[in-house]
Amino acid sequence: MTPASETASRVPTAPLLVAAAGGTPAHPPVWFMRQAGRSLPEYREVRKDVPMLQACFTPDLVCEITLQPVRRHGVDAAILFSDIVVPLVAAGIDVDIVPGTGPVVASPVRDADAVAALPTLAAEQLDPVAQAVGLVRAELGDTPLIGFAGAPFTLASYLIEGGPSRHHERTKALMYSRPDTWHALLGALAEITATFLQVQIGAGVAAVQLFDSWAGALSERDYREYVLPHSTRVLGAVSGVPKIHFGVGTGELLPAMREAGADVVGVDWRVPLDEAVRRLTVPGGPAPVVQGNLDPAVLLADFDAIEREVRRVVAQGRAAGGHIVNLGHGVLPNTDPTVLTRVVELVHGLTP
């Protein structure tokens, strides 16, 4: 395996890594969440008749899908093709990804006995992921590869609810009524998540992103009490590469999320980027580094509107110590890929 320090040093001038460190890159770096996915016809072709989880554990297929948006769009980073439930599946938890639904858990985790029965995750159970990272790194050259994982709260929501949930009723009920069980569950998931990220770093990723897709369902008070300690534990367990922390609907949680220990905080489209910078700024501390935050739906508009919004986001990002241009969430499946390519070209022509 490649030591994390060597991985980071391979691409010291890559715009994404320069921005993540609070520097001024040669041009604004840009990549897109879900850039390797359903918006690309070449993705749909190679995934045809291959179930999602099977694809995630097939190294050569992971490599091909991860590289597709880099070839097509010229983005400043690849993100490893995977899924947040991959470490759960690797550990032996019965989870499937059902088309049109999402992750579905065969036996939901809703009491202390179920938490105690959860398996741990050993690094060797992730060998296909490590192999995939090695294959991608061999093809990317100086383009950074981002690894990722789901945060403990989001993973816990899937395990407790048994699948996707709009209101996270069972999750919150367990959190409020059985705090000891709750913290035991998130502690176990923090260990699994940390192992997943450590394997990716050891195999050669140049940065990692922790996704907390459902944290926006919480108040700041509840986030600090029930979630922040566990996300902090995950981020504290990985080192040697820049760490990005992203959540959806988390505008009110941004100060707490920064305390979790990431180098970069991702911002969704609901909060103007300069306002997010203000919320993230600590008196006497360094200027925060942010990622985001173009509304994914904007990419369905005409290009004059898209250009106006891209220029606004880049201008607002100049208030930060560093800015990685991205969407405020993932690429929508019906997005025209040629629009993404044009956005990359536009961003690269702007001043950081």
C-alpha positions as CSV (number, residue, x, y, z in Angstrom):
1,M,0.0,0.0,0.0
2,T,1.1,3.6,-0.6
3,P,1.6,5.7,2.5
4,A,-0.8,8.6,2.8
5,S,2.0,11.1,2.9
6,E,3.5,9.8,-0.4
7,T,0.0,9.9,-1.9
8,A,-0.5,13.6,-1.0
9,S,3.0,14.6,-2.1
10,R,2.4,13.1,-5.6
11,V,0.0,15.9,-6.6
12,P,1.1,18.9,-4.5
13,T,0.2,21.4,-7.2
14,A,-3.2,19.9,-8.1
15,P,-5.7,22.8,-7.8
16,L,-8.1,20.9,-5.5
17,L,-5.4,20.1,-3.0
18,V,-4.0,23.6,-3.1
19,A,-7.5,25.0,-2.4
20,A,-8.1,22.5,0.3
21,A,-5.0,23.7,2.1
22,G,-6.2,27.3,1.9
23,G,-3.9,28.3,-1.0
24,T,-4.5,30.0,-4.3
25,P,-4.6,27.4,-7.1
26,A,-3.8,28.0,-10.8
27,H,-7.6,28.0,-11.5
28,P,-10.6,27.3,-9.4
29,P,-10.9,23.5,-8.9
30,V,-14.2,21.9,-9.8
31,W,-15.7,18.4,-9.5
32,F,-19.2,17.2,-9.1
33,M,-20.8,14.9,-6.5
34,R,-22.3,11.9,-8.4
35,Q,-20.2,12.8,-11.4
36,A,-19.6,9.1,-12.0
37,G,-23.2,8.0,-12.5
38,R,-26.5,7.9,-14.3
39,S,-26.1,11.2,-16.2
40,L,-23.4,9.5,-18.4
41,P,-24.4,7.2,-21.2
42,E,-21.1,5.3,-20.9
43,Y,-21.9,4.6,-17.2
44,R,-25.3,3.2,-18.1
45,E,-23.7,1.0,-20.7
46,V,-21.1,-0.6,-18.4
47,R,-23.6,-0.9,-15.5
48,K,-26.2,-2.6,-17.7
49,D,-27.3,-5.8,-16.0
50,V,-24.8,-5.3,-13.1
51,P,-26.3,-4.8,-9.7
52,M,-25.0,-1.7,-7.8
53,L,-23.3,-3.6,-5.0
54,Q,-21.7,-6.1,-7.4
55,A,-20.3,-3.2,-9.3
56,C,-18.9,-1.7,-6.2
57,F,-16.9,-4.8,-5.4
58,T,-15.6,-5.3,-8.9
59,P,-12.3,-3.5,-9.1
60,D,-11.9,-3.1,-12.8
61,L,-15.5,-1.9,-13.2
62,V,-15.0,0.6,-10.3
63,C,-11.9,1.9,-12.0
64,E,-13.7,2.4,-15.4
65,I,-16.6,4.2,-13.8
66,T,-14.5,6.4,-11.6
67,L,-12.4,7.5,-14.6
68,Q,-15.3,8.2,-17.0
69,P,-16.1,11.8,-15.8
70,V,-12.4,12.7,-15.7
71,R,-12.1,11.7,-19.4
72,R,-15.3,13.4,-20.4
73,H,-15.4,16.6,-18.4
74,G,-11.8,17.3,-17.4
75,V,-12.8,17.7,-13.7
76,D,-10.1,18.4,-11.1
77,A,-10.7,15.3,-9.2
78,A,-12.1,11.8,-9.5
79,I,-14.2,10.4,-6.7
80,L,-14.1,6.7,-6.1
81,F,-17.2,4.9,-7.5
82,S,-18.7,3.2,-4.4
83,D,-21.7,3.6,-2.0
84,I,-22.0,4.5,1.6
85,V,-23.3,1.0,2.5
86,V,-20.3,-0.8,1.0
87,P,-18.5,-1.0,4.4
88,L,-21.6,-2.4,6.0
89,V,-21.9,-5.0,3.3
90,A,-18.2,-5.9,3.6
91,A,-18.6,-6.3,7.3
92,G,-21.4,-8.8,6.8
93,I,-24.5,-6.8,7.4
94,D,-27.4,-7.8,5.1
95,V,-28.0,-4.7,3.1
96,D,-29.1,-4.5,-0.6
97,I,-29.5,-1.5,-2.9
98,V,-32.9,-1.8,-4.5
99,P,-33.3,0.1,-7.8
100,G,-35.8,2.9,-7.4
101,T,-35.7,2.7,-3.6
102,G,-32.1,2.7,-2.3
103,P,-30.5,0.8,0.6
104,V,-32.8,-1.7,2.2
105,V,-31.7,-3.5,5.4
106,A,-33.0,-7.1,6.0
107,S,-32.9,-6.9,9.8
108,P,-33.2,-3.3,11.1
109,V,-31.2,-2.4,14.2
110,R,-33.6,-1.1,16.8
111,D,-32.4,-2.3,20.2
112,A,-29.4,-2.9,22.4
113,D,-29.2,-6.6,21.4
114,A,-29.1,-5.8,17.7
115,V,-26.4,-3.2,18.3
116,A,-24.3,-5.6,20.3
117,A,-24.6,-8.2,17.5
118,L,-23.2,-5.9,14.8
119,P,-20.1,-7.2,13.2
120,T,-16.8,-5.3,13.1
121,L,-15.0,-4.5,9.9
122,A,-11.4,-5.8,9.1
123,A,-9.3,-4.1,6.6
124,E,-8.9,-7.2,4.5
125,Q,-12.6,-7.4,4.0
126,L,-12.2,-4.3,1.8
127,D,-9.5,-5.7,-0.5
128,P,-11.6,-5.2,-3.6
129,V,-11.9,-1.5,-2.7
130,A,-8.2,-1.2,-2.1
131,Q,-7.5,-2.9,-5.4
132,A,-9.9,-0.5,-7.2
133,V,-8.1,2.5,-5.7
134,G,-4.8,1.1,-7.0
135,L,-6.1,0.7,-10.5
136,V,-7.6,4.2,-10.6
137,R,-4.4,5.8,-9.2
138,A,-2.4,4.1,-11.9
139,E,-4.5,5.8,-14.6
140,L,-5.1,9.2,-13.1
141,G,-1.7,10.8,-13.3
142,D,-1.7,14.1,-11.4
143,T,-5.5,14.2,-10.9
144,P,-6.4,13.6,-7.3
145,L,-8.7,10.7,-6.3
146,I,-11.2,11.4,-3.6
147,G,-12.3,8.5,-1.3
148,F,-15.5,8.8,0.7
149,A,-17.7,7.2,3.4
150,G,-21.1,7.8,4.9
151,A,-21.1,9.4,8.3
152,P,-22.3,7.4,11.3
153,F,-25.6,9.3,11.6
154,T,-26.6,8.7,8.0
155,L,-25.6,5.0,8.2
156,A,-27.5,4.7,11.5
157,S,-30.7,6.1,9.9
158,Y,-30.6,3.4,7.2
159,L,-30.0,0.7,9.7
160,I,-32.7,1.8,12.1
161,E,-35.4,2.7,9.5
162,G,-34.6,-0.3,7.4
163,G,-34.3,1.9,4.3
164,P,-34.7,5.5,3.2
165,S,-36.9,7.7,5.3
166,R,-38.4,11.1,4.9
167,H,-38.8,12.0,8.6
168,H,-36.4,9.6,10.3
169,E,-39.1,8.8,12.9
170,R,-37.6,5.6,14.3
171,T,-34.1,7.0,14.2
172,K,-35.1,10.0,16.4
173,A,-37.2,7.9,18.7
174,L,-34.3,5.6,19.5
175,M,-31.9,8.6,19.8
176,Y,-34.2,10.3,22.3
177,S,-35.5,7.3,24.3
178,R,-32.4,5.1,24.4
179,P,-29.3,7.4,24.3
180,D,-27.0,4.6,25.6
181,T,-28.1,2.3,22.8
182,W,-27.8,5.2,20.3
183,H,-24.3,6.1,21.2
184,A,-23.2,2.4,21.2
185,L,-24.6,2.1,17.6
186,L,-22.9,5.3,16.4
187,G,-19.7,4.3,18.1
188,A,-19.7,1.0,16.2
189,L,-20.5,2.7,12.9
190,A,-17.7,5.2,13.6
191,E,-15.3,2.4,13.8
192,I,-16.5,0.8,10.6
193,T,-16.4,4.2,8.8
194,A,-12.9,5.0,10.0
195,T,-11.6,1.6,8.8
196,F,-13.3,2.2,5.4
197,L,-11.5,5.6,5.0
198,Q,-8.2,4.3,6.3
199,V,-8.2,1.5,3.7
200,Q,-8.8,4.0,0.9
201,I,-6.1,6.3,2.2
202,G,-3.6,3.5,2.5
203,A,-4.4,2.4,-1.0
204,G,-3.7,5.8,-2.5
205,V,-6.6,8.3,-2.4
206,A,-5.4,12.0,-2.1
207,A,-8.4,13.3,-0.2
208,V,-11.6,11.9,1.5
209,Q,-15.1,13.2,2.0
210,L,-17.5,12.2,4.8
211,F,-21.1,12.4,3.6
212,D,-23.8,13.0,6.3
213,S,-26.7,13.1,3.9
214,W,-29.4,13.1,6.6
215,A,-27.9,15.3,9.3
216,G,-30.0,18.2,8.2
217,A,-33.0,16.5,9.9
218,L,-31.5,17.5,13.3
219,S,-31.4,20.7,15.3
220,E,-27.9,22.0,16.2
221,R,-28.5,21.1,19.8
222,D,-29.3,17.5,18.9
223,Y,-26.5,17.3,16.4
224,R,-24.0,18.4,19.0
225,E,-25.2,15.9,21.5
226,Y,-25.9,12.9,19.4
227,V,-23.8,13.1,16.3
228,L,-20.9,15.4,16.5
229,P,-18.8,13.2,18.9
230,H,-19.0,10.3,16.4
231,S,-18.2,12.3,13.3
232,T,-15.3,13.9,15.2
233,R,-14.1,10.4,16.0
234,V,-14.1,9.3,12.4
235,L,-12.3,12.4,11.1
236,G,-9.8,12.2,13.9
237,A,-9.0,8.6,13.0
238,V,-7.8,9.5,9.5
239,S,-4.8,11.6,8.6
240,G,-2.3,12.5,5.9
241,V,-4.9,13.8,3.3
242,P,-7.4,16.7,3.2
243,K,-10.7,15.8,4.8
244,I,-14.1,17.2,3.4
245,H,-17.2,17.1,5.5
246,F,-20.6,17.5,3.7
247,G,-24.2,17.3,4.7
248,V,-27.5,18.1,3.1
249,G,-29.7,20.8,4.6
250,T,-27.1,21.6,7.2
251,G,-27.0,25.4,7.0
252,E,-27.8,25.7,10.7
253,L,-25.3,23.0,11.6
254,L,-22.2,24.5,9.8
255,P,-20.4,25.8,12.9
256,A,-20.8,22.5,14.6
257,M,-19.7,20.6,11.5
258,R,-16.6,22.6,11.3
259,E,-15.8,21.5,14.9
260,A,-15.7,17.9,13.8
261,G,-12.2,18.4,12.4
262,A,-12.5,18.5,8.6
263,D,-10.2,20.7,6.5
264,V,-13.1,21.6,4.1
265,V,-16.8,22.0,4.8
266,G,-19.2,21.2,2.0
267,V,-22.2,23.6,1.7
268,D,-25.5,22.7,0.0
269,W,-27.3,25.3,-2.2
270,R,-29.7,26.5,0.5
271,V,-27.2,28.9,2.1
272,P,-25.3,31.5,0.0
273,L,-21.6,30.6,0.0
274,D,-20.4,33.9,1.5
275,E,-23.0,33.5,4.3
276,A,-21.7,30.0,4.9
277,V,-18.2,31.4,5.2
278,R,-19.4,33.9,7.8
279,R,-21.1,31.1,9.8
280,L,-17.9,29.0,9.6
281,T,-15.5,31.7,10.6
282,V,-14.0,31.4,14.1
283,P,-12.7,34.7,15.6
284,G,-8.9,34.7,15.5
285,G,-8.9,31.5,13.4
286,P,-7.9,30.8,9.8
287,A,-10.4,31.6,7.1
288,P,-12.5,28.5,6.4
289,V,-12.2,26.4,3.3
290,V,-15.5,25.5,1.6
291,Q,-16.9,23.3,-1.1
292,G,-20.0,24.0,-3.2
293,N,-22.6,25.1,-3.8
294,L,-24.4,25.3,-7.2
295,D,-28.0,24.0,-7.1
296,P,-28.0,20.8,-9.2
297,A,-31.3,21.9,-10.7
298,V,-29.6,24.9,-12.2
299,L,-27.9,22.6,-14.7
300,L,-31.2,22.0,-16.3
301,A,-31.7,25.7,-17.2
302,D,-30.4,27.4,-20.3
303,F,-26.7,28.1,-20.3
304,D,-27.0,31.8,-19.8
305,A,-28.7,31.2,-16.5
306,I,-26.1,28.4,-15.6
307,E,-23.2,30.8,-16.4
308,R,-24.7,33.5,-14.2
309,E,-25.1,31.1,-11.3
310,V,-21.6,29.6,-11.7
311,R,-20.1,33.1,-11.7
312,R,-22.1,34.0,-8.6
313,V,-20.9,30.9,-6.7
314,V,-17.3,31.5,-7.6
315,A,-17.5,35.1,-6.6
316,Q,-19.0,34.3,-3.3
317,G,-16.4,31.6,-2.7
318,R,-13.7,34.2,-2.8
319,A,-14.8,35.1,0.8
320,A,-13.3,31.8,1.9
321,G,-9.8,30.8,2.6
322,G,-10.1,28.3,-0.2
323,H,-12.9,27.2,-2.5
324,I,-13.6,24.0,-4.3
325,V,-16.4,24.5,-6.8
326,N,-19.1,21.8,-6.7
327,L,-22.8,21.3,-6.6
328,G,-24.8,21.6,-3.5
329,H,-25.6,17.9,-3.9
330,G,-25.3,15.3,-6.5
331,V,-25.7,15.5,-10.3
332,L,-29.3,14.8,-11.2
333,P,-29.7,11.8,-13.5
334,N,-31.4,13.8,-16.3
335,T,-28.5,16.3,-16.5
336,D,-27.0,16.8,-20.0
337,P,-23.4,15.7,-19.7
338,T,-22.3,18.3,-22.2
339,V,-23.5,21.0,-19.8
340,L,-21.2,19.6,-17.1
341,T,-18.3,19.8,-19.5
342,R,-19.1,23.4,-20.3
343,V,-19.3,24.3,-16.6
344,V,-15.8,22.9,-16.0
345,E,-14.5,24.9,-18.9
346,L,-16.2,28.0,-17.6
347,V,-14.9,27.6,-14.0
348,H,-11.4,27.0,-15.3
349,G,-11.4,30.3,-17.1
350,L,-12.4,32.3,-13.9
351,T,-10.1,33.8,-11.3
352,P,-9.8,31.9,-8.0
